[in-house]
Amino acid sequence: MTKIRLATVWLDGCSGCHMSFLDIDEELLALADKIKLVYSPLVDQKNFPEAVDITLVEGAVSSEADLEKIRHIRQHTTTLISLGDCAVTGNVPSLRNTIGAESVLRRAYLDPSLFNPQLPNDKVPRLLDTVRPVHSVVRVDIYVPGCPPSANTILYVLSELLAGRKPDLSGKTRFGA
């Protein structure tokens, strides 16, 4: 039996969606018989593979690195899932949209109380002017709201996809819960 190639991705978010994924607990063992985890912050794979069947994307698109990454992922993924409120709406990361990226950088790096305050010039990706939900940048196939979505919801979505069905999430999740 050919295993479904699954990836999980973390953009600008808190990792709560990945924690919910791990909270599937022993059901992960049942999933492991049907999937192969080919990319994730949970494994040591450095490069996104060429052909992925399902990708769970957590977090909003906040930086040039996020933008480049999600575009690359979309090109190499059959079914892209926005997982959690940050990916679906921008949620908490998008709160900076009201004050702008420059103000955030100045507050974080140029506060006079910091030792040697200076703006980062390498290793910190350039912030986009606005934080954006994933679907505003690339096509999304399935939206799974929640902050974070429950382990049961994530398991339901994956189980439905593995059975060849598109999950019906009505009544299964909501924003913020």
CORBELRA-V340499 format. One record per pair of residues at least 4 apart in sequence whose C-alpha atoms are under 7 Angstrom apart, sorted by the first residue. I is the first residue (numbers start at 1). J is the second residue. Records with the same first field share a line. If there is no record, write none. Layout:
I->J + J
This chain:
3->34 + 35 + 36
4->34 + 35 + 36 + 53
5->35 + 36 + 37 + 38 + 52 + 53 + 54
6->35 + 36 + 37 + 38 + 52 + 53 + 54 + 55
7->37 + 38 + 39 + 40 + 52 + 54 + 55 + 56
8->39 + 40 + 55 + 56 + 57
9->40 + 41 + 56 + 57 + 58
10->15 + 57 + 58 + 59
11->58 + 59 + 60 + 61 + 66
12->59 + 60 + 61 + 62 + 93
13->58 + 59 + 60 + 86 + 93
15->19
16->20 + 148
17->21 + 58 + 83 + 84 + 148 + 149
18->22
19->23
20->24 + 148 + 149 + 150 + 151
21->151 + 154
23->151
24->28 + 151 + 152 + 155
27->31
28->32
29->33
31->35
32->36
39->43 + 45 + 48
50->76
51->76 + 77
52->76 + 77 + 78
53->77 + 78 + 79
54->77 + 78 + 79 + 80
55->77 + 79 + 80 + 81
56->80 + 81 + 82 + 83
57->81 + 82 + 83 + 87
58->82 + 83 + 84 + 86 + 87
59->86 + 87
60->86 + 87 + 90 + 93 + 131 + 132 + 133 + 134
61->66 + 67 + 131 + 132 + 133 + 134
62->66 + 127 + 128 + 130 + 131 + 132
63->67 + 125 + 126 + 127 + 128
64->68 + 125 + 126 + 127 + 128
65->69 + 125
66->70
67->71
68->72
69->73
70->74
71->75 + 138
72->76
73->77
74->80 + 138
79->141
80->140 + 141 + 142
81->140 + 141 + 142 + 143
82->87 + 88 + 134 + 140 + 142 + 143 + 144
83->87 + 88 + 143 + 144 + 145
84->88 + 144 + 145 + 146 + 147 + 148 + 149
85->89 + 90 + 91 + 145 + 146 + 147 + 175 + 176
86->90 + 91 + 92 + 93 + 133
87->133 + 134
88->133 + 134 + 143 + 145
89->133
90->94 + 131 + 132 + 133
93->131
94->131 + 132
96->100 + 101
97->130 + 131
99->103
100->104 + 129
101->105 + 127 + 129
102->106
103->107
104->108
105->109
106->110 + 111
107->111
109->117 + 118 + 119
110->117 + 118 + 119
111->117
112->117
120->124
132->136
134->138
135->139 + 140
144->149
145->149 + 173 + 174 + 175
146->173 + 174 + 175 + 176 + 177
147->175 + 176 + 177
148->177
149->153 + 154 + 173 + 177
150->154
151->155
152->156
153->157 + 172 + 173
154->158
155->159
156->160
157->161 + 167
158->162
159->163
160->164 + 165 + 166 + 167
161->165 + 166 + 167
169->173
173->177
